[in-house]
Amino acid sequence: MHTQALLREALRERVRMNGLTNSIYGLCRRGDAIAECDTRIEVIDYFLKCSLNGTETQGKNITLLLGSDEMSTTYREKVTKLQDGFPHVSILDADSLTLEVIKEAATISGLIDASAGFEDNNFYNYEVQRTLKRNLFAHDKFSSVFLDKQRKNCNKCTRLMDHFPSVWKKERD
């Protein structure tokens, strides 16, 4: 099995261990796309308010696993704090979770050469997070919801209730 596949499997297991298999993966691309897609905090706040509108009535808690190429910890913390406006939403930093998996692969299993500078290499992070983006948790009932704000999809709003109606269907007793 290739290194990336082993890392993706390790992330799957971490998500299962943390009980996050019914999460939404969110991507907020900043870096090279910042001039093309406005991702200032106030814009992301509106984006989330609009996108999550109505989900609070569905009786489901939402965990948004946020991936981003943003390096500023202050920005990331501010985005994470936006969850305060949504009692049913938790925002977790998917990049931190992914980096933990990658570090363990380097330090414990020796899967990755620890001297290779993997912590500064977005390639590993991106490759491992493809697990979250591609719904590879279908057998675990991982949500197929992908909420993104980036160059190729810079909408002001992605109404989750409209775009993913099957996710919000209430389960029968």
Residue, then its C-alpha position, 0 to 999 in steps of 0.5 A: m500500500h502506498t504512503q498516501a493510502l496508509l495515511r488516509e487509512a490512519l486518518r479514517e481511523r482517527v475520525r472513527m476514534n473521535g466519533l466524527t463519522n457524521s461530519i461535514y468537510g469544509l474547505c476554505r482556500r486562501g493562499d494563492a486564491i485570496a485575490e479571487c475569492d474573498t474569505r475575510i472573517e466577516v465573509i466566512d461568518y455570513f457564508l456559514k450563517c447562510s449555508l447553515n440556515g435551517t439546519e438547527t431545526q433538524g435535531k442534528n449536531i454538526t461537526l464541521l471539519l475545516g481544511s484550509d491552506e491558511m497559515s495564520t493561526t489567528y485567522r484559523e482561531k477566528v474561523t473556529k470561534l464562529q461556531d459560537g453563533f451556532p449551538h448545534v455546530s462544532i468546528l474542528d481544524a481538519d489540518s491539525l487532525t491531519l498533521e497529528v496523523i502525519k506526525e505519528a506516521a513519521t515518529i512512531s511507524g517510520l512511514i515517512d522520513a521525519s527529516a523530509g520536512f513534512e510539517d511544511n509540505n502541504f502535499y501530505n496534508y492535501e493527500v490525506q484530506r482527500t479522504l474527507k473530501r471524497n466521502l471514503f467513509a461511505h461504509d461508516k455513514f460519513s456525510s457526503v456534504f462538502l462545503d467549500k469556499q475557494r477559487k472555483n466555488c466562491n459562492k456567497c452561500t451554499r444552502l446545505m438544506d437545499h444542496f444535500p436534502s437527503v442528509w437532513k431527512k429525519e430518521r424513523d423510529 
